Amino acid sequence: IGTDEALHYLRKNPGRTILPIAPTIEEYESFFAEKLLQADHVFHITSSAGTGQAWHNAAEAAHSFGNVTVFDGEQYSGGTGVLALMAAGIVETENPSPAALTAALLSGKGRIRTPFVVETTARLLAAGRIDPRIHALCQSFLLRPILVPSAGGMRMRGFVTGPRNRYIEDFIRKLLFAGVLERAELYVLTPGLPPDDAAALRAMVEKRAPGRQIRFLRMSAATSLIFGQETIEIVCIQEGGRQ
C-alpha cells in the first residue's frame, strides 16, 4: 500500500501494531523472472540487511538465477533511492559489469548521509527496533532521538528535545555543525506534513543551508510505519558522490 493509505489506517487505528513485511523468497523469484524478460541482468538494491528479511530473501531468491545481483544498500527510504540514482547514472555513462557496479556503489554508499529525527520512539518499540529502556528514557524526558542507518540497522547519534518547531530547528542546526548540510543538493523526506508544517520546515532548512538545492519528497510507507508519522529524514551526498 502507499504512504497515504498506511498513515490513514494508523490514524483510524492508533492502538494497532502495523509492521512492514518483506517479500517472500517466492515473490522475489517471480519478480526477478519477470524483470529478466526485459534485461540481461538484474541488479537489485535492498534496504539495510540489518532491518529485516528483504536482503536475505532477495539473496536466497537470486540463487535460482545466474544473472541477478543483490546489493545491500545499508540505507532506508531516501538513502536507498539515492543509491538507485547513483546506479542508474553509472550504468548510463559507463555500462559497467555487475562486479564493477557493485564496487562503485560500495564506494558511493559510504558518502551518503541520511540522519532521521523521530518525534516518538513508540513505533520503533512496536517494531522491535529500540531497547525498551531507551524508549522509557525518551518518554520520561521528551527526548527525540537522531538516528542514522548502519550495517546492523540503526544507531543513535544524539537527541533533541522540546516542542516540534524547536527540536526540528535543533536537529537542522546539529546537521549544519556536523557538516551534513554543506552539500550542493539535499533531499528532505517526510511521511506527509500539513502545508503549514511543510512550509516551516522548508524555511528552516533554507535558512541553515542557503543556496542549496533542496528537494522535498515523500517517505515510503514502510519507513513511515517503522519510524512514525512525524519523522524527518535528510539525505545528502558528500563531495565525490556520483548521481
C-alpha positions as CSV (number, residue, x, y, z in Angstrom):
1,I,0.0,0.0,0.0
2,G,1.0,3.6,-0.3
3,T,2.1,6.1,2.3
4,D,-1.3,7.8,2.4
5,E,-3.2,4.6,3.0
6,A,-0.8,3.4,5.7
7,L,-1.0,6.7,7.6
8,H,-4.8,6.9,7.2
9,Y,-5.1,3.4,8.7
10,L,-2.7,4.3,11.6
11,R,-4.8,7.4,12.4
12,K,-8.0,5.4,12.4
13,N,-6.5,2.6,14.5
14,P,-4.0,4.2,16.8
15,G,-3.7,1.1,19.1
16,R,-2.8,-1.3,16.3
17,T,0.7,-2.6,15.7
18,I,1.4,-2.4,12.0
19,L,4.7,-3.6,10.6
20,P,6.0,-3.8,7.0
21,I,6.8,-7.3,5.8
22,A,9.5,-8.1,3.2
23,P,8.5,-10.0,0.0
24,T,8.9,-13.8,0.4
25,I,11.6,-15.7,-1.5
26,E,9.0,-16.9,-3.9
27,E,7.8,-13.4,-4.6
28,Y,11.3,-12.3,-5.2
29,E,11.8,-15.2,-7.6
30,S,8.7,-14.2,-9.6
31,F,9.8,-10.5,-9.6
32,F,13.3,-11.4,-10.9
33,A,11.9,-13.7,-13.5
34,E,9.6,-11.0,-14.8
35,K,12.4,-8.4,-14.9
36,L,14.7,-10.8,-16.8
37,L,12.3,-10.8,-19.6
38,Q,13.3,-7.2,-20.1
39,A,17.0,-7.2,-19.3
40,D,20.1,-9.4,-19.5
41,H,21.0,-8.8,-15.8
42,V,19.0,-7.6,-12.8
43,F,20.8,-5.5,-10.2
44,H,18.6,-5.3,-7.1
45,I,19.3,-2.8,-4.3
46,T,17.7,-3.6,-0.9
47,S,17.3,-1.7,2.3
48,S,19.8,-2.5,5.1
49,A,20.2,-6.2,5.7
50,G,20.1,-5.4,9.4
51,T,16.5,-4.1,9.2
52,G,14.5,-7.2,8.2
53,Q,14.3,-10.1,5.8
54,A,14.4,-8.2,2.5
55,W,18.1,-8.7,1.7
56,H,18.1,-12.2,3.0
57,N,15.0,-13.3,0.9
58,A,16.2,-11.5,-2.2
59,A,19.7,-13.0,-1.9
60,E,18.2,-16.5,-1.5
61,A,15.9,-16.0,-4.5
62,A,18.9,-14.8,-6.6
63,H,20.5,-18.3,-6.2
64,S,17.9,-19.5,-8.7
65,F,19.3,-17.3,-11.4
66,G,22.8,-16.8,-12.8
67,N,22.2,-13.2,-13.7
68,V,20.8,-11.5,-10.6
69,T,22.9,-9.4,-8.2
70,V,21.5,-8.4,-4.8
71,F,23.2,-5.4,-3.2
72,D,22.8,-4.4,0.5
73,G,22.4,-0.6,0.4
74,E,22.6,-0.3,4.2
75,Q,20.1,2.5,4.0
76,Y,16.4,3.3,4.4
77,S,14.0,5.2,2.2
78,G,15.8,8.2,0.7
79,G,19.2,6.7,1.1
80,T,18.2,3.6,-0.9
81,G,16.7,6.0,-3.5
82,V,19.9,7.9,-3.9
83,L,21.8,4.6,-4.4
84,A,19.4,3.7,-7.1
85,L,20.1,7.2,-8.8
86,M,23.8,6.6,-8.4
87,A,23.5,3.1,-10.0
88,A,21.4,4.5,-12.9
89,G,23.9,7.2,-13.6
90,I,26.8,4.8,-13.6
91,V,25.1,2.4,-15.9
92,E,24.0,5.1,-18.3
93,T,27.5,6.6,-18.7
94,E,29.8,3.6,-18.2
95,N,27.8,0.4,-18.9
96,P,29.8,-1.5,-16.2
97,S,29.8,-5.2,-15.4
98,P,27.7,-6.2,-12.3
99,A,31.0,-6.6,-10.3
100,A,32.2,-3.1,-11.3
101,L,28.8,-1.6,-10.4
102,T,29.0,-3.3,-7.0
103,A,32.4,-1.8,-6.4
104,A,31.3,1.6,-7.4
105,L,28.2,1.5,-5.1
106,L,30.3,0.2,-2.2
107,S,32.4,3.3,-2.5
108,G,29.3,5.5,-3.2
109,K,27.2,4.4,-0.2
110,G,30.0,5.5,2.2
111,R,29.4,9.1,1.0
112,I,25.6,9.0,1.7
113,R,24.4,10.6,4.9
114,T,20.8,10.0,6.0
115,P,20.1,11.2,9.5
116,F,16.5,10.9,10.9
117,V,14.8,12.7,13.7
118,V,12.0,10.8,15.4
119,E,9.3,12.5,17.4
120,T,8.4,9.5,19.4
121,T,10.0,6.1,19.8
122,A,6.7,4.3,20.2
123,R,6.7,3.0,16.6
124,L,10.3,1.8,16.9
125,L,9.4,0.0,20.1
126,A,6.5,-1.7,18.5
127,A,8.7,-2.8,15.6
128,G,11.3,-4.2,18.0
129,R,13.9,-1.7,16.8
130,I,14.7,0.0,20.1
131,D,15.5,-1.2,23.6
132,P,12.5,-0.7,26.0
133,R,14.8,1.1,28.4
134,I,15.8,3.7,25.8
135,H,12.1,4.1,24.9
136,A,11.3,4.7,28.6
137,L,14.1,7.3,28.9
138,C,12.9,9.1,25.8
139,Q,9.3,9.2,27.1
140,S,10.3,10.4,30.5
141,F,12.4,13.3,29.3
142,L,10.6,14.1,26.0
143,L,13.8,13.2,24.0
144,R,13.6,12.9,20.2
145,P,16.4,10.6,19.0
146,I,18.6,11.3,16.0
147,L,19.2,8.1,14.1
148,V,21.5,7.1,11.3
149,P,21.5,3.8,9.3
150,S,24.3,1.4,10.0
151,A,25.3,-2.1,8.8
152,G,23.4,-3.5,11.8
153,G,20.3,-1.5,11.3
154,M,20.2,1.9,13.1
155,R,22.3,3.7,15.7
156,M,21.6,6.8,17.8
157,R,23.7,9.9,17.2
158,G,22.2,12.1,19.8
159,F,18.9,13.7,21.0
160,V,16.9,16.9,20.6
161,T,14.1,17.9,22.8
162,G,11.3,20.5,23.2
163,P,8.2,21.3,21.1
164,R,8.2,20.4,17.5
165,N,9.4,23.6,15.9
166,R,12.3,23.9,18.4
167,Y,13.5,20.3,18.2
168,I,13.4,20.3,14.4
169,E,15.5,23.5,14.3
170,D,17.9,22.0,16.8
171,F,18.1,18.9,14.5
172,I,18.9,21.0,11.5
173,R,21.5,23.1,13.5
174,K,23.2,19.9,14.6
175,L,23.4,18.7,11.0
176,L,24.9,22.1,9.9
177,F,27.6,21.9,12.7
178,A,28.4,18.3,11.6
179,G,28.9,19.4,8.0
180,V,25.9,17.4,6.7
181,L,24.2,20.4,5.2
182,E,27.4,21.7,3.5
183,R,26.4,19.9,0.2
184,A,25.1,21.2,-3.1
185,E,21.9,19.1,-3.1
186,L,19.7,17.9,-0.2
187,Y,16.7,15.7,0.0
188,V,14.2,16.1,2.8
189,L,11.8,13.2,3.3
190,T,8.7,13.1,5.5
191,P,5.6,10.9,5.5
192,G,3.5,13.9,4.7
193,L,3.3,17.1,6.7
194,P,0.4,19.6,6.8
195,P,1.1,22.5,4.4
196,D,2.0,24.9,7.3
197,D,4.4,22.5,8.9
198,A,6.0,21.7,5.5
199,A,6.5,25.4,4.8
200,A,8.0,26.0,8.2
201,L,10.4,23.0,7.7
202,R,11.4,24.3,4.2
203,A,12.2,27.8,5.7
204,M,14.3,26.2,8.5
205,V,16.4,24.2,6.1
206,E,16.8,27.0,3.6
207,K,17.9,29.3,6.4
208,R,20.6,26.9,7.6
209,A,21.6,25.8,4.0
210,P,21.2,28.9,1.8
211,G,21.8,28.5,-1.9
212,R,21.4,24.7,-1.7
213,Q,19.1,22.8,-4.0
214,I,16.5,21.2,-1.7
215,R,14.0,18.6,-2.8
216,F,11.1,17.7,-0.5
217,L,10.0,14.1,-1.1
218,R,7.5,11.6,0.3
219,M,8.9,9.0,2.7
220,S,8.0,5.4,1.8
221,A,5.1,3.6,3.5
222,A,7.4,1.0,5.1
223,T,9.7,3.6,6.6
224,S,6.7,5.7,7.8
225,L,5.4,2.6,9.6
226,I,8.7,1.9,11.3
227,F,9.6,5.4,12.4
228,G,6.2,7.1,12.8
229,Q,4.2,9.8,11.1
230,E,6.2,12.8,12.2
231,T,9.7,11.5,11.2
232,I,12.0,13.7,9.1
233,E,14.9,12.3,7.1
234,I,17.6,14.5,5.4
235,V,19.7,12.9,2.7
236,C,22.9,14.3,1.3
237,I,25.9,13.0,-0.6
238,Q,29.4,14.0,0.5
239,E,31.8,15.5,-2.1
240,G,32.8,13.0,-4.6
241,G,29.5,11.2,-4.7
242,R,28.0,10.3,-8.1
243,Q,24.5,10.7,-9.3
